[in-house]
Every structure is written in structure tokens, then in C-alpha cells.
Amino acid sequence: GAGVSQTPSNKVTEKGKYVELRCDPISGHTALYWYRQSLGQGPEFLIYFQGTGAADDSGLPNDRFFAVRPEGSVSTLKIQRTERGDSAVYLCASSLIRGVMETQYFGPGTRLLVL
Amino acid sequence: AQTVTQSQPEMSVQEAETVTLSCTYDTSESDYYLFWYKQPPSRQMILVIRQEAYKQQNATENRFSVNFQKAAKSFSLKISDSQLGDAAMYFCAYRSAGNAGNMLTFGGGTRLMVKP
């Protein structure tokens, strides 16, 4: 597709459940990022992939959060034993190069609501 | 660690007028990049304008321009001839130019309202 896509658009789950959020980056983009945006705040970095490997996962809040990108394209953010505090918009972004003019292009996000 | 601060939670402007959104940041690095993103209700972050810290000239993109003051660590966004479609959340963001990572560090955002 022309832009970054994320599915589902909205997800409602119950506390304690497992969820998976998917990101399809722009074709050919080697870098992929996940951010979390809580209500009324700016996005916060979670994890960055360069190709298939997680180059920086320092933003993951705890071991309930995990992300994969097995073929260097689509990425899945996985949250185990969800808590109400995990409710937020999860944004994915991709970029072509790491360099002077790298620009991150964002998807529309997945709004996660944990009841 | 870098921090980005947007001190104006909300701003309002009359259509066709000019408005300036403020952003300050804290860093010990000398080389970095600064960005302004727009987030409409659709949630998708859209790049408005970017600035390389090593460039003294302020970036301009059509009706959008920045006032980059490196010594003061200030990076304000000026929107000229405001249009109804400019109404959105605006986020200032910082990215290191070094090997520390490519992550963006965002400010808390400013909600811009445009009055017809």
C-alpha cells in the first residue's frame, strides 16, 4: 500500500487477556518503530527494528510487551496479561534509511481499550 | 536523556491569521534533528516540517516556518494564513543524529483551534 497500515483500528479486551497489534510498513522501508500514546500525551517510544532484529527495545515498559518482525516487513506487537493501564493508542512508523534525512511515516494507530 | 516541552496545551487562531506554537528541548548533543508533526482526529501523525540542527537557516514549507534558536534550545512553529484544516494537535519532536538510536522524543502537544 501507499502508507503504513495498522490493524485492528480499535481493540477492546478484558484485563488479563492477550492481544496482538499488527503493523504493515511502507514497502521497502527497513526501519520500523512502535510508539504508545496515552490520552492527552505525546507518543512514547517502545521499540525499533532495523530489518528483522530489534535494534533498540529500551522503551518496552515490562516483559509483558514483546514485538517481532520475522521477515523484515510486517511487525506484530504482543501484549500479555493486559492491564487497564495498557489502554492507549499504539502507533507504528516506518522509514527508509537511517541517515541525514530519515523521516518516520506513521500509521493511523490502534486504539486499545482494556476493560 | 533528551526532553521536549510544549508549554501551550491549547492555542486558538482566527482563520487567515498567524499563530506561533512554542517548543523547547533539553539536550547535551550538538547534532540532532527537530520536527513538527500534525495529528488530526484521524490519529495519523503527519510530518509538517523538519530542521537539521547544523543548519542555521530556518526551514520553511509553504505556510509553515520555524524559528530555530539553537543556543536557547527553542524551536517554534509559525503557521501563516491559518486555515480550518490546520486545526489539530501539533507535536514537536527531537531525534538524535548519533548512534544513540533513531527514536523520536515528543513533547506533550498543543491543540490548535482555528476559528472561522
Chai-1 contact restraints between the chains, C-beta under 6 A:
chainA,res_idxA,chainB,res_idxB,connection_type,confidence,min_distance_angstrom,max_distance_angstrom,comment,restraint_id
A,Q41,B,G108,contact,1.0,0.0,6.0,A-B,restraint_1
A,G42,B,F91,contact,1.0,0.0,6.0,A-B,restraint_2
A,G42,B,F106,contact,1.0,0.0,6.0,A-B,restraint_3
A,G42,B,G107,contact,1.0,0.0,6.0,A-B,restraint_4
A,G42,B,G108,contact,1.0,0.0,6.0,A-B,restraint_5
A,G42,B,G109,contact,1.0,0.0,6.0,A-B,restraint_6
A,P43,B,F106,contact,1.0,0.0,6.0,A-B,restraint_7
A,F45,B,M103,contact,1.0,0.0,6.0,A-B,restraint_8
A,D56,B,G101,contact,1.0,0.0,6.0,A-B,restraint_9
A,R98,B,N102,contact,1.0,0.0,6.0,A-B,restraint_10
A,T103,B,L47,contact,1.0,0.0,6.0,A-B,restraint_11
A,F106,B,Q44,contact,1.0,0.0,6.0,A-B,restraint_12
A,F106,B,M45,contact,1.0,0.0,6.0,A-B,restraint_13
A,P108,B,R43,contact,1.0,0.0,6.0,A-B,restraint_14
A,P108,B,Q44,contact,1.0,0.0,6.0,A-B,restraint_15
A,G109,B,R43,contact,1.0,0.0,6.0,A-B,restraint_16
